[in-house]
Amino acid sequence: MADGVDKGAPSGPYLSVLLSEMEASLRATRKFELVTRQENVLKELRDEQRFAKSGFAKGNAAREGEFENAHYLVIPVVHDLRVFRDVKPVPNIDGKYQATDNGILQVSAQLLDTSTGQIKSTFRLQSSFSSGTRIVNVPEGAPSTEAFTKLAGSVAAQMADQLIDAVFPMVVLQATGDQVWINRGADGGLTRGDVLTVYKPGEALIDPYTKEVLGSAETPIADVAVKTVDPKFTTAELVAGTAKEAIKAGFILRRQNR
């Protein structure tokens, strides 16, 4: 993962927290081997590699130059980051104030294929919070760090879900009658009641100039509703009245809100 900050958006410790939350969310999917680009982590690794060459180390010390090239590069860019406390005097009461904590975080993230240099997908991520009003004794202060960590965690979870969908599309493993089995487990971001659209893949769409495969012509044929989420797969049932033809293994599924 690399990082960036749009002009006008604050960075500093907030950016470090955001990157840490993003990396944690990607690790939690258990579908990626993650290589960080955070400078403080890379510095520690380089220090360990130098120690390994010093002659004092034995065994499995980190060796220099043994990184494999990443298959994908995720580049998040912060466009808006505001965390602040709104304070107003309580009418007719001296020394008392009404305080509300607020925050908003807007991030875009590009997924690059390192073998071709092409942008595979672009994600738009956003989260916000506003606490209830409470009475305080001073007109100063700021939201707690925990508030921003939750904000960053929400955006990071969105990114992890969309990244999985881009790299490992949801597909039908098996279909019998009205029941469908999907290649998503407990780490796939699905919950009971989610409605997915099933698409029948068609012929490949090829750019006539670059010969690049842009995807395939897809036809929506049915909706299914998630019933159970198991550790390694999900079961769903056909939504009555939506099927245009039979669902088969290999058909693609997508969330309706994306």
Backbone as a ProteinNet text record, in pm:
[ID]
protein_1_A
[PRIMARY]
MADGVDKGAPSGPYLSVLLSEMEASLRATRKFELVTRQENVLKELRDEQRFAKSGFAKGNAAREGEFENAHYLVIPVVHDLRVFRDVKPVPNIDGKYQATDNGILQVSAQLLDTSTGQIKSTFRLQSSFSSGTRIVNVPEGAPSTEAFTKLAGSVAAQMADQLIDAVFPMVVLQATGDQVWINRGADGGLTRGDVLTVYKPGEALIDPYTKEVLGSAETPIADVAVKTVDPKFTTAELVAGTAKEAIKAGFILRRQNR
[TERTIARY]
83.2	0	86.7	49.1	109.5	1.4	39.4	-60.8	-41.8	-145.7	-140.6	-241.2	-222.7	-314.7	-343.4	-471.2	-510.6	-474.8	-462.4	-431.7	-541.9	-501.6	-598	-642.9	-619.7	-659.1	-546.1	-574.9	-469.8	-408.4	-285.9	-219.6	-173.6	-41.7	12	-34.5	-59.9	-96.8	-228.1	-320	-446	-421.9	-332.3	-303.2	-242.1	-155.4	-93.4	-198.3	-294.1	-401.9	-485.2	-516.4	-596.7	-526.5	-397.4	-323.7	-316.8	-298.9	-295.4	-428.5	-539.6	-671.7	-694.8	-648.9	-664	-586.1	-463	-382.3	-444	-497.9	-561.2	-683.4	-763	-881.8	-845.3	-739	-696.8	-643.8	-568.4	-519.8	-635.8	-738.2	-851.5	-928.4	-918	-986.9	-923	-796.5	-719.6	-706.8	-723.4	-711.8	-589.2	-515.7	-402.3	-278.9	-162.1	-34.8	4.8	10.4	22.1	166.6	210	339.7	313.2	358.7	331.7	425.6	379.7	465.2	480.1	437.5	453.3	600.9	649.5	792.2	847.9	771.5	825.6	842.3	749	759.6	875.6	890	998.7	1135	1141.9	1268.5	1308.3	1212	1242.3	1290.3	1227.5	1268.6	1409.3	1440.5	1575	1678.8	1644.4	1735.7	1761.7	1655.1	1670.7	1755.4	1738.1	1818.4	1965.9	1993.1	2133.4	2191.3	2108	2153.2	2185.7	2104.1	2126.3	2260.8	2306.1	2433.3	2552.9	2525.7	2634.5	2721	2671.9	2748.2	2705.2	2621.8	2573	2449.4	2378.9	2251.6	2274.5	2187.5	2186.7	2044.3	2035.2	1902.7	1825.7	1700.3	1605.7	1594.1	1705.6	1700.5	1659	1596.1	1547.6	1664.6	1651.4	1756.7	1723	1825.8	1806.2	1774.2	1679.9	1652.1	1569.6	1488	1409.1	1260	1222	1082.2	1043	926.3	869.3	784.8	780.6	700.1	553	481.5	339.2	262.4	155	70.9	-17.4	-59.5	-145.3	-91.5	-115.6	-78.5	-204.8	-232	-346	-296.3	-350.9	-307.9	-428.2	-442.4	-550.5	-509.5	-603.8	-580.6	-690.6	-650.7	-745.9	-788.9	-920.5	-972.7	-1031.6	-1086.3	-1144.9	-1131.6	-1077.9	-1061	-1082.4	-1194.7	-1225.1	-1273.7	-1209.3	-1250.5	-1249.4	-1365.4	-1371.5	-1484	-1476.2	-1577.7	-1648.1	-1778.5	-1860.1	-1909.4	-1872.5	-1905.9	-1984.3	-2096.8	-2178.9	-2214.3	-2221.6	-2259.2	-2401.7	-2421.4	-2557.1	-2629.1	-2744.5	-2814.2	-2844	-2811.3	-2846	-2772.5	-2667	-2589.2	-2441.2	-2375.4	-2233.5	-2147.8	-2040.2	-1943.4	-1990.6	-2099	-2146.9	-2162.5	-2125.3	-2125.8	-2186.8	-2249.7	-2300.8	-2195.6	-2150.6	-2043.3	-2093.4	-2058.7	-2089.5	-1964.4	-1924.5	-1808.4	-1853.8	-1775.2	-1808.8	-1684.9	-1707.4	-1597.1	-1646.3	-1565.4	-1594.6	-1464	-1469.3	-1351.1	-1392.4	-1329	-1354.2	-1222.9	-1222.4	-1100.5	-1133.8	-1042.6	-1050.5	-930.3	-945.7	-835.9	-831.8	-713.1	-693.6	-626.4	-672.9	-611.9	-538.1	-405.7	-322.9	-270.3	-273.1	-212.4	-65.2	25.2	167	228.6	167.1	224.3	195.7	84.9	48	52.6	51.9	47.1	-90	-189.9	-324.2	-403	-494.6	-585.4	-696.1	-701.5	-801.2	-935.6	-931.7	-1056	-1027.3	-1130.5	-1122.2	-1236.1	-1205.3	-1305	-1330	-1455.7	-1493	-1541.9	-1477.3	-1503.4	-1536.6	-1635	-1673.2	-1737.9	-1710.4	-1776.8	-1779.5	-1873.9	-1884.8	-1947.1	-1935.4	-2001.2	-2038.2	-2137.6	-2176.5	-2231.3	-2165.6	-2205.4	-2326.7	-2385.6	-2492.7	-2438.2	-2522.4	-2480.9	-2468.9	-2360.6	-2341.9	-2294.1	-2307.9	-2270.2	-2126.8	-2042	-1903.4	-1877.1	-1764.2	-1731.5	-1635.2	-1570.9	-1474.2	-1510.1	-1480.5	-1516.5	-1415.4	-1312.2	-1210.7	-1226	-1141.2	-1138.3	-1150.7	-1128.5	-1133.4	-1186.6	-1240	-1286.5	-1172.7	-1207.7	-1106.7	-1045.2	-925.8	-860.9	-941.1	-1014.4	-1096.6	-1204.1	-1255	-1358.7	-1304.6	-1181.6	-1125.8	-1088.3	-1041.2	-1006.8	-1128.7	-1245.4	-1368.2	-1405.1	-1385.4	-1412.4	-1322.4	-1193.6	-1098.3	-1128.6	-1170.4	-1203.1	-1320.5	-1419.6	-1535.3	-1493	-1410.5	-1361.5	-1274.7	-1191.4	-1103.8	-1184.4	-1291.8	-1376.4	-1442.7	-1486.7	-1543.8	-1441.8	-1317.2	-1214.2	-1185.4	-1176.6	-1147.7	-1256.1	-1384.6	-1495.3	-1487.7	-1462.4	-1459.6	-1336.6	-1225.1	-1104.5	-1124.8	-1186.5	-1214.6	-1304	-1407.1	-1497.1	-1424.6	-1324	-1250.1	-1153.6	-1086.6	-984.1	-1044.4	-1139.1	-1203.5	-1354.8	-1406.4	-1549.6	-1634.5	-1752.8	-1846.7	-1903.6	-1899.7	-1955.3	-2037.9	-2126.3	-2208	-2122.9	-2113.8	-2043.7	-2133.3	-2259.9	-2356.5	-2496.7	-2588.9	-2727.8	-2820	-2912.1	-3009.7	-3146.2	-3239.1	-3371.1	-3361.5	-3414.3	-3411.3	-3290.5	-3201.7	-3088	-2959	-2875.5	-2750.3	-2638.3	-2523.6	-2405.2	-2304	-2243.8	-2159	-2019.6	-1917.6	-1778.3	-1739.3	-1820.5	-1790.2	-1822.2	-1728.7	-1751.3	-1771.7	-1736.1	-1756.9	-1673.9	-1567.1	-1481.5	-1518.5	-1633.7	-1668	-1757.7	-1796.4	-1876.4	-2024.5	-2072.8	-2215.5	-2284.7	-2409.4	-2491	-2628.1	-2695.4	-2829.1	-2922.1	-2994.3	-3085.8	-3030.7	-2898.5	-2841.6	-2899.5	-2931.4	-2984.3	-2877.2	-2849.7	-2749.1	-2815	-2759.3	-2806.3	-2713.9	-2773.9	-2698.8	-2689	-2566.7	-2542.9	-2490.5	-2543.6	-2492.8	-2380.4	-2257.1	-2146.2	-2164	-2121.5	-2131.7	-1995.7	-1992.1	-1867.1	-1772.9	-1644.2	-1543	-1551.5	-1533.9	-1530	-1383.8	-1340.1	-1199.6	-1184.4	-1093.6	-1066.3	-1002.7	-1060.9	-1008.7	-871	-831.1	-701.9	-591.5	-619.9	-516.9	-523.1	-634.4	-659.3	-673.4	-691.6	-710.2	-850.1	-857.8	-987	-1045.8	-1157.7	-1217.7	-1318.1	-1351.9	-1452.8	-1538.1	-1661.2	-1751.3	-1889.7	-1963.6	-2101.9	-2183.3	-2251.6	-2323.9	-2472.5	-2554.4	-2699	-2754.2	-2823.9	-2885.2	-3000.9	-3001.9	-3106.1	-3189.4	-3141.9	-3218.1	-3160.8	-3238.9	-3192.7	-3198	-3101.1	-3100	-3079.3	-3135.6	-3122.8	-3039.7	-2940.9	-2851.8	-2930.2	-2912.3	-2979.1	-2882.2	-2770.7	-2672	-2531.8	-2444.6	-2304.4	-2220	-2158.2	-2071.1	-1926.6	-1835	-1696.3	-1636.3	-1668.9	-1602.5	-1697.9	-1827.7	-1921.6	-2051.6	-2134.1	-2262.2	-2373.1	-2488.8	-2605	-2707.9	-2777.1	-2879.6	-2996.8	-3111.5	-3231.1	-3281.8	-3336.6	-3390.6	-3505.4	-3501.6	-3612.4	-3725.1	-3840.8	-3952.7	-3984.5	-4005.1	-4047.8	-3937.9	-3809.2	-3700.7	-3624.6	-3638.1	-3556.3	-3602.1	-3506.8	-3533.2	-3489.4	-3396.1	-3352.3	-3280.2	-3245.4	-3184.2	-3046.2	-3015.1	-2883.8	-2789	-2667	-2568.4	-2436.9	-2356.4	-2223.8	-2141.7	-2067.9	-1985.1	-2050.6	-2182.7	-2249.4	-2199.2	-2198.1	-2140.9	-2250.9	-2213.5	-2307.2	-2247.3	-2335.2	-2291	-2393	-2344.2	-2432.3	-2512.9	-2634.6	-2721.5	-2690.1	-2622.3	-2596.4	-2462.5	-2402.6	-2272.8	-2280.4
-119.8	0	124.8	219.5	351.6	449	575.4	669	805.2	888.6	1024.8	1110.1	1241.3	1334.6	1446.1	1472	1578.7	1712.9	1816	1950.1	1996.9	2047	2098.9	1998.3	1870.1	1769.3	1749.9	1745.1	1729.4	1591	1578.2	1448	1417	1405.4	1380.6	1248.7	1245.3	1119.1	1061.1	1146	1093.9	1000.7	1040.4	958.7	825.2	827.1	703.4	607.5	662.3	578.8	519	601	553.1	439.2	454.8	349.6	222.1	237.4	120	46.1	120.7	58.5	-10.5	50.9	-10.5	-141	-138.8	-260.6	-369.5	-331.2	-429.7	-490.7	-409.4	-460.8	-557.2	-526.1	-615.3	-747.5	-739.7	-864	-949.2	-883.5	-955.8	-1035.4	-997.2	-1073.6	-1210.3	-1223.9	-1348	-1388.7	-1292.7	-1321.8	-1257.6	-1177.3	-1106	-1121	-1129.7	-1114.7	-969.1	-895.4	-749.9	-705.5	-614.5	-549	-402.4	-353.8	-215.2	-119.4	6.3	114.4	223.2	194.4	293.6	306.8	431	454.7	404.1	421.6	379	227	153.6	7.6	-35.4	28.4	-6.4	25.3	133.3	167	57.2	8.1	-100.2	-224.7	-252.3	-368.8	-351.5	-231.7	-207.5	-216.7	-168.8	-181.8	-328.8	-409.7	-553	-619.9	-577.8	-635.4	-600.6	-476.5	-439.2	-519.7	-543	-624.6	-766.9	-818.1	-953.4	-965.9	-854.9	-858.1	-830	-793.9	-749	-861.2	-985.4	-1095.9	-1132.8	-1050.6	-1080.2	-1168.9	-1169.7	-1242.3	-1387.2	-1473.5	-1614.4	-1653.8	-1760.4	-1816.6	-1738.6	-1704.7	-1652.1	-1500	-1430.3	-1284.3	-1241.2	-1125.2	-1077.1	-1055.9	-1100.1	-1086.1	-974.2	-904.3	-789	-833.9	-760.5	-783	-904.9	-953.4	-1073.1	-1044.3	-919.4	-888.2	-937.4	-997.4	-1025	-906.9	-882.2	-771.7	-798.7	-696.7	-711.9	-724.6	-803.6	-818.9	-697	-636.8	-519.5	-410.6	-286.6	-172.4	-91.8	-69.5	10.2	148.8	251.7	389.1	468.6	483.5	566.7	714	802.2	946.1	1009.2	1082.7	1149.7	1280.9	1298.8	1421.7	1515.6	1459.5	1543.9	1470.4	1540.2	1482.3	1593.7	1587.3	1688	1619.1	1648.6	1598.9	1719.3	1756.5	1880.6	1874.2	1964.5	1977.5	2112	2107.9	2229.1	2264.1	2384.4	2425.1	2555.9	2556.9	2677	2701.5	2828.7	2857.6	2811.8	2761.3	2727.5	2858.1	2884.7	3011.4	3032	3151.1	3195	3119.2	3041.4	2971	2999	3067.2	3098.8	2974.4	2963.2	2855.3	2718.9	2711.2	2583.7	2594.1	2484.5	2485.3	2356.2	2368.6	2251.6	2207.2	2082.1	2032.2	1915	1917.5	1807.1	1774	1648.4	1604.2	1559.4	1599.2	1568.4	1522.1	1445.5	1403.4	1356.8	1378.8	1328.7	1287.3	1177.7	1126.6	1080.2	1138.3	1100.2	1057.8	938.6	880.9	817.6	829.9	749.4	655.6	541.6	445.3	381.8	379.8	313.8	178.9	80.5	-51.8	-68.8	-78.1	-89.6	-232.2	-282.6	-410.7	-383.6	-434.2	-400.3	-465.7	-571.9	-638	-560.4	-485.1	-409.4	-259	-214.8	-73.4	-12.4	-94.3	-43.6	-29.9	67.6	85.1	-18.7	-109.5	-215.9	-168.5	-80.4	-30.3	94.9	176.2	295.4	291.1	310.4	303.8	443.4	471.3	594	557.3	610.6	569.3	691	678	790.8	741.5	811.8	784.5	914.3	923.5	1043.1	1005	1094.7	1073.5	1208.1	1205.6	1323.1	1273.4	1311.3	1262.9	1340.4	1290	1364.3	1484.8	1583.4	1704.3	1676.3	1725.8	1710.4	1842.7	1856.3	1979.3	1965.5	2066.6	2067.9	2200.4	2205.5	2323.3	2419.7	2374.7	2461.3	2467.3	2581.2	2596.4	2535.3	2469.8	2409.7	2258.2	2193.9	2048.3	1994.4	1864.9	1798.9	1657.4	1596.7	1457.7	1364.6	1253.1	1156.3	1086.9	1033.4	958.6	834.3	779.3	661.3	693.5	817.3	856.8	851.9	903.4	898.4	756.4	677.4	538.8	462.6	486	421.9	472.2	601.6	660.8	598	588.6	528.1	380.3	311.9	170.3	145.8	236.1	223.3	235.8	336.1	354.7	236.9	188.2	75.5	-50.3	-74.1	-190.6	-180.9	-58.8	-38.8	-73.1	-26.3	-51.6	-200.4	-270.9	-413.4	-489.2	-454.6	-521.1	-497.6	-372.6	-341.7	-400.8	-408	-467	-616.2	-684.5	-826.7	-847.1	-761.9	-774.5	-753.4	-663.8	-635.5	-747.5	-805.5	-907.2	-1047.7	-1072	-1202.9	-1184.7	-1169.4	-1144.9	-1255.2	-1215.4	-1314.3	-1397.3	-1527.9	-1615.7	-1725.8	-1782.9	-1895.8	-2022.1	-2089.2	-2217.3	-2331.2	-2324	-2428.5	-2370.9	-2419.2	-2374.5	-2494.5	-2507.4	-2615.5	-2559	-2563.9	-2508.1	-2359.5	-2318	-2177.1	-2141	-2238.4	-2213.6	-2199.4	-2103.6	-2072.3	-2070.8	-2128.6	-2124.1	-2028.4	-1940.8	-1831.8	-1844	-1802.9	-1812.8	-1697.7	-1671.9	-1573	-1633.3	-1615.7	-1666.5	-1554.5	-1582.9	-1486.5	-1359.7	-1367.7	-1251.1	-1175.5	-1204.9	-1145.6	-1024.3	-980.9	-860.2	-877.6	-1002.1	-1025.8	-1054	-1013.1	-1040.6	-1088.6	-1157.8	-1209.7	-1096.3	-1119.2	-1018.9	-937.9	-938.3	-867.4	-924.1	-836.7	-880.2	-859	-963.7	-960.8	-985.1	-923.1	-948.5	-1049	-1148.1	-1251.5	-1212.3	-1219	-1184.1	-1305.2	-1322.2	-1426.2	-1366.7	-1421.4	-1366	-1398.1	-1303	-1322.1	-1321.3	-1278.3	-1276.5	-1169.6	-1194.8	-1099.2	-971.4	-857.1	-726.9	-687	-675	-651.3	-517.8	-434	-306.1	-332.6	-280.1	-311.1	-252.4	-151.7	-88.5	-149.6	-167.8	-219	-370.5	-430.7	-574.8	-613.3	-513	-540.2	-594.9	-696.7	-750.5	-658.9	-595.2	-495.5	-556.1	-680.3	-747.4	-833.4	-857	-936.7	-875.1	-899	-854.2	-936.2	-869.1	-938.8	-906.9	-1007.7	-990.9	-1023.4	-928.9	-959.8	-1057.1	-1164.1	-1265.5	-1293.2	-1251.8	-1282.1	-1206.9	-1199.9	-1148.9	-1261.6	-1263.3	-1361.7	-1289.5	-1343.2	-1285.5	-1378.3	-1321.2	-1399.7	-1456.4	-1586.6	-1653.9	-1691.2	-1753.2	-1791.3	-1760.4	-1720	-1693.3	-1788.9	-1884.8	-1981.8	-1934	-2000.5	-1953.3	-1936.5	-2028.3	-2023.4	-2006.1	-2008.1	-1987.9	-1929.3	-1880.5	-1820.1	-1886.2	-1904.6	-1955.7	-1844.1	-1845.1	-1744.4	-1812.4	-1745.5	-1799.2	-1701.9	-1757	-1678.1	-1590.2	-1462.7	-1373.2	-1403.2	-1435.1	-1478.9	-1377	-1429.1	-1345.1	-1272.1	-1293.6	-1219.7	-1300.4	-1432.7	-1516.8	-1508.1	-1479.8	-1480	-1610.3	-1677.6	-1809.8	-1877.1	-2003.8	-2080.5	-2025.9	-2024.5	-1982.7	-2101.4	-2077.9	-2184.8	-2145.9	-2247.6	-2224.7	-2135.7	-2040.7	-1949.6	-1816.8	-1806.8	-1678.2	-1580.9	-1451.8	-1348.3	-1285.7	-1248.2	-1178.4	-1044.9	-945.6	-814.4	-756.6	-678.3	-609	-505.1	-485.4	-394.2	-248.8	-219.4	-80.6	-31.5	-100.7	-58	-45.6
0	0	0	-82.8	-80.4	-36.5	-18.2	31	-32.1	-21.5	-71.4	1.7	-6	58.1	-41.1	-66	-155.4	-93.2	-176.2	-125.8	-30.9	84.2	180.1	283.5	260.3	358.3	458.4	588.9	689.1	683.8	733.7	733.9	875	894.6	1028.2	1085.3	1217.3	1282.8	1231.3	1186.6	1133.8	1015.5	925.2	807.9	848	946.9	994.7	1050.8	1126.8	1181.7	1068.8	967.3	855.1	782.5	753.8	685	767.9	898.6	986.1	983.8	987.3	982.4	848.8	739.1	607.3	598.3	647.2	643.7	729.9	847	935.1	869	798.8	731.7	620	545.7	438.2	493.3	602.2	664.1	715.1	767.7	825.6	721.1	593.6	489.8	467.7	506	489.5	342.5	251.3	109.2	45.2	121.4	64.1	153.3	88.7	158.9	139.9	251	244.1	262.4	174.1	187	214.5	328.9	367.3	296.3	284.5	235.5	341.7	465.2	570.8	605.8	605.4	620.4	753.1	863.6	992.5	997.1	933.1	930.7	841.5	725.1	633.9	695.6	773	838.8	936.7	1015.1	1109.6	1034.7	920.1	842.1	786.7	736.4	684.7	796	916.3	1030.7	1061.5	1057.1	1084.5	977.1	850.9	743.2	759.9	800.5	825.4	941.4	1044.4	1157.4	1110.8	1017.5	967.7	896.8	836.3	764	854.7	979.6	1067.1	1119.7	1115.6	1171.7	1311	1376.9	1510.6	1507.3	1395	1387.5	1349.3	1399.2	1362	1323	1247.5	1220.4	1116.9	1151.8	1053.7	1056.4	1069.8	1063.2	923.5	914.5	784.9	689.4	566.5	467.8	370.5	328.3	242.9	101	38.5	-102.2	-132.5	-39.2	-64.2	-72.7	-102.8	-127.7	-266.4	-277.8	-408.6	-450.6	-582.2	-630.6	-603.3	-556.3	-528.4	-659.6	-657	-775.4	-796.3	-685.1	-692.6	-600.1	-638.4	-555.7	-526.4	-397.4	-355.3	-317.1	-381.8	-355.7	-305.7	-172.2	-119.3	-115.9	-147.5	-141.8	-57	47.1	134.7	69.5	50.4	-9.6	95.8	201.4	306.3	438.8	537.2	670.1	771	840.8	941.9	1068.2	1178.8	1309.5	1403.5	1454.4	1531.2	1634.7	1730.2	1835.2	1819.7	1809.3	1800	1940.4	1988.3	2124.6	2122.4	2194.3	2205.7	2352.5	2394.1	2533.6	2562.5	2683.8	2727.3	2762	2702.6	2728.1	2877.6	2925.5	3061.8	3172.7	3138.1	3240.7	3216.6	3306.7	3291.8	3313.6	3232.3	3250.9	3205.6	3131.3	3079.8	2927.8	2858.7	2713.1	2659	2541.8	2470.5	2368.5	2377.5	2290.8	2206.5	2078.9	1986.8	1907.1	1907.4	1830	1690.4	1590.7	1451.9	1376.5	1271.8	1186.7	1051.6	948.6	814.4	748.7	675.6	607.4	468	365.2	226.9	163.4	106.7	50.8	-83.5	-178.6	-299.7	-299.3	-361.5	-366.3	-504.5	-562.8	-691.7	-670.8	-745.8	-745.9	-877.3	-870.1	-990.3	-1005.2	-1126.4	-1159.9	-1190.9	-1108.1	-1124.4	-1247.3	-1299.4	-1417.2	-1544.8	-1546.8	-1667	-1645.2	-1519.1	-1489	-1505.5	-1532.7	-1556.7	-1427	-1425	-1312.5	-1323.4	-1228.5	-1232.3	-1179.7	-1078.8	-1021.7	-940.3	-921.7	-836.8	-736.8	-609	-502.8	-446.9	-413.9	-345.3	-206.5	-104	33.1	117.6	204.3	288.8	416.7	526.1	653.2	733.8	827.3	910.9	1044.4	1141.2	1270.2	1330.2	1416.2	1493.6	1626.2	1734.2	1865.9	1916.7	2020.9	2086.1	2160.6	2182.3	2254.8	2403.8	2463.4	2607	2666.1	2795.5	2865.7	2917.5	2887.7	2934.7	3004.7	3078.4	3157.9	3090.4	2978.1	2909.3	2760.8	2695.1	2554	2456.9	2509.1	2423.7	2423.4	2341.8	2339.1	2198.1	2185.3	2055.2	2075.1	1970.1	1981.6	2021.3	2082.7	2125.1	2004.5	2023.2	1915.8	1879.1	1976.2	1947.8	1844.7	1846.4	1750.5	1608.3	1588.9	1454	1414.5	1509	1477.3	1425.9	1487.4	1439.1	1299.7	1277	1146.5	1040.5	1071.2	978.7	957.1	1064.7	1053	960.1	963.1	873.6	727.9	696.8	560.3	517.7	609.1	577.4	545.6	619.4	593.9	456.9	420	286.8	178.6	197.4	98.2	85	197.9	194.2	118.2	144.3	75.2	-75.1	-116.5	-258.8	-326.7	-253.9	-309.5	-335	-240.9	-259.8	-381.3	-395.1	-509.3	-640.6	-641.1	-764.5	-800.8	-701.5	-728	-730.5	-640.3	-632.2	-647	-769.6	-787.3	-724.2	-675.6	-622.8	-737.4	-723.5	-825.4	-759.7	-838.5	-793.7	-796	-681.8	-675	-720.9	-681.3	-713.2	-697.8	-777	-767.2	-781.5	-686.7	-688	-653.7	-748.7	-723.5	-694.6	-578.4	-539.4	-454.3	-427.8	-339.3	-418.4	-372.2	-439.4	-336.5	-372.9	-286.9	-350.4	-266.8	-314.7	-253.3	-329.9	-283.3	-191.7	-93.6	9.2	144.4	239.6	374	473	597.3	704.8	686.9	606.2	584.6	457.3	398.2	269.6	275.2	395.5	407.2	383.6	371.9	351	483.9	493.8	611.9	567.4	657.6	629.6	584.6	475.6	423.9	308.2	287.1	172.8	43.7	-50.3	-179.9	-286.3	-363.1	-467.7	-602.6	-705.4	-841.3	-908.3	-974.3	-1045.3	-1192.3	-1246.5	-1385.7	-1462.2	-1581.7	-1672.1	-1756.2	-1746.1	-1824.5	-1972.6	-2056.3	-2200.2	-2266.7	-2389.6	-2464.9	-2410.4	-2425.1	-2380.1	-2461.8	-2392.1	-2458.2	-2476.4	-2600.4	-2631.4	-2703.5	-2650.8	-2715.5	-2852.2	-2960.2	-3093.9	-3122	-3043	-3067.2	-2981.9	-2851.8	-2761.6	-2745.1	-2788.5	-2771.3	-2624.6	-2539.1	-2396.3	-2371.3	-2284.4	-2244	-2138.2	-2169.4	-2080.7	-1984.9	-2003.3	-1922.1	-2011.9	-1969	-2051.5	-2050	-2157.4	-2163.6	-2064.4	-1972.6	-1865.9	-1873	-1842.3	-1843.7	-1705.7	-1639.2	-1509	-1528.1	-1448.2	-1468.2	-1343.7	-1224.5	-1102.9	-984	-877.3	-748.2	-646.7	-556.3	-448.7	-316.5	-210.1	-75.9	11.4	80.9	166.6	284.9	309.2	420.5	531.6	496.5	597.8	547.8	641.5	609.6	691.2	624.7	690.6	683.1	752.8	752.2	612.7	518.8	388.7	270.6	292.4	182.9	237.6	146.2	181.8	101	164	92.6	78.6	-34.6	-62.4	-132	-128.5	-192.6	-297.9	-404.3	-513.8	-464.3	-501.9	-472	-570.1	-518.4	-601.8	-711.2	-832	-943.2	-1016.1	-979.3	-1043.4	-1147.4	-1147.8	-1234.7	-1380.6	-1469.2	-1613.3	-1677.4	-1612.5	-1656.1	-1540.4	-1556.4	-1448.3	-1413.9	-1284	-1235.4	-1242.8	-1288.8	-1303.1	-1235.2	-1206.6	-1148.6	-1241.5	-1181.2	-1258.9	-1287.7	-1264.9	-1283.4	-1177.1	-1209.2	-1124.7	-1037.3	-914.7	-825.9	-784.3	-770.1	-724.3	-627.8	-531.4	-440.7	-515.9	-476.5	-549	-521	-409.1	-372.5	-423.6	-521.6	-575	-726
[MASK]
++++++++++++++++++++++++++++++++++++++++++++++++++++++++++++++++++++++++++++++++++++++++++++++++++++++++++++++++++++++++++++++++++++++++++++++++++++++++++++++++++++++++++++++++++++++++++++++++++++++++++++++++++++++++++++++++++++++++++++++++++++++++++++++++++

